[in-house]
């Protein structure tokens, strides 16, 4: 907790310490022990990711960009004199720089030095029903993270208050982003149910919905931002299964796989393309373990 306070202060986040009596009065949904420590972040919340991506696309169009949908990036190659070729399952695009925004599907598109530093891992999600939905509407029940001995969970209410997401803050290795096990394992079910039983009131301790999704982690679970070779800059973010396209040179960074001589081969399309993400939504950034909401 000391580290958390120091880190939030260093980041300029104004977290407010609350005593347990105040939390019991303001947030009766949480079951507390007298020695619990509580920090409240007034600016905390969650992103409407689909709306955020759609807004970004609309802004891109408003500034002269175009959007190419339903394109799968198969390979990113570098021109000998600079720039990139993005080969898709339909055509090829030329770009000065490229942003890799594919979440867990980014790994095959990264250059070899970066690809060796990341791994795809599976994160399980679970939801529980509430007995008093009016207590779990977002204004009355903020997003949360609870750390107790042996159990670390985070979550958020549904917009109608009838369910809350309570998810274990952990991940497991998986072969690829396209081959994750979406079933809830018995040990995951038992531990997250125990967290609900001991940590919340007005919540039914039985999983009503579950899912799993892939996320990209560094091998040591520490956050990383690094450049690909030869001046390229790499960025990772969340996006649905779409490919955006913009004027040459307006995107940023990509993978180097091989050099292609200039001029561009016949049939190469300009302007450039930003690579698609995978078939499922992934978290918004390369992150450490445990993942943020």
Secondary structure by P-SEA (a helix, b strand, c coil): caaaaaaaaaaccbbbbbcaaaaaaacccccccccbbbbbcccbbbbaaaaaaaaaaaaaaaabbbbbccccccbbbbcccbbbbbbcccbbbbbcbbbbcccccccccccaaaaaabbbbbbbbbbbbbccccccccccccccccccccccccccccccccbbbbbbcccccccccccccccccaaaaaaaaaaaaaccccccccccccccbbbbbcccccbbbbbcccbbbbbbbbbccbbbbccccccccccccbbbccccccccccccccccccccccccccccccccc
